[in-house]
Amino acid sequence: MLTQTLDIPRSSRHASVVRRHERTSVSQSKTDYSQQTRWMIAIRDNRDRNAFAALFDHFAPRLKGFIIRSGASAHQAEEIVQDVMLTIWRKAAMFDPHRAQVSAWIYQIARNRQIDIARKENRPMPEELKEDPGSEPDASQILGIEQEAGHLKQALTTLKPEQREMIEKAYLGELTHQEISAQTGLPLGTIKSRIRLGLERLRHELKDLKQ
């Protein structure tokens, strides 16, 4: 594991990381940053290995699900996650919280890595990676990254049943669009449209819930 390679202590690290970075975040006058962003800033500014361990534990399983949905095997997804997290450690100086949320920055690194692998292996580009990330809300930010689970559960109840079903299958059930199509008999265009509209609604609902 990458965290073991970096000799990061794993016992009781979350409590110490939270306490320490709650204090430093105030001095930076950035109290509105998410916990994940504070960890990333600590990695960038102080090469904080405890913060990296906490960030790893938070994002690694989510990245794995994201990568598997894009067509990778579980084993390949594990390797890509390790590579992505190592890239985050090495390129932490490039992170700017004023330009992008930490989740968006990390997921873009993962997406670029998957595209590079597909091109290197001369494989067809997965449908999920063909999507223009600027053409629809970033699901990685909406679903379980910066939001509390309770808020997400509440927001999902506001969606139309057909939209909620597609989002739960794609992002909670970790199915690709093609797998959803095979399972439901719906065309890909319909599936993508329902997911896009559902994510738009979720983005607004979660924004209201956090205020």
C-alpha angles and dihedrals in degrees: 000000000000093000089056091049089057091047093237115172111238104189117096091343097132094060093048093045092050093048095046097045094044086062097045094045091062092054089053091053088232100118091141092067118109119247089252091055091050090052090050092050090051089052091048098045103030106019085237109190095191089056090049091051090052092047090048093052091049100046106028097077091042092050090049091055091046092051094046090052087057091061105269124134119247091253093049090046090055091053093047091049090053090049093047094049091048088051090052091053093047097043099038090120088069094061115109116179090199091062102040142000113255091245092054091047093050095045091050089055089051092047092050091049092052091049091050091051093048091051094045092051091043091235126151111269111254113246091240091058094049091065115106103241089214095055098072140016115289105255091195090065093045103044114065100318110092096002130082115246092239092055091049093050091050093047093050090061090063094061126095110262094248092050093047091049093054094047093047091050094046102040107019098031091040094226123153120236089253091053091050089050092051091046098046103027090233121138117253092245092058092047093050092046093052092047092048094049091044092051091049090054092045092052091056094042093050091047090055093046093054094052 
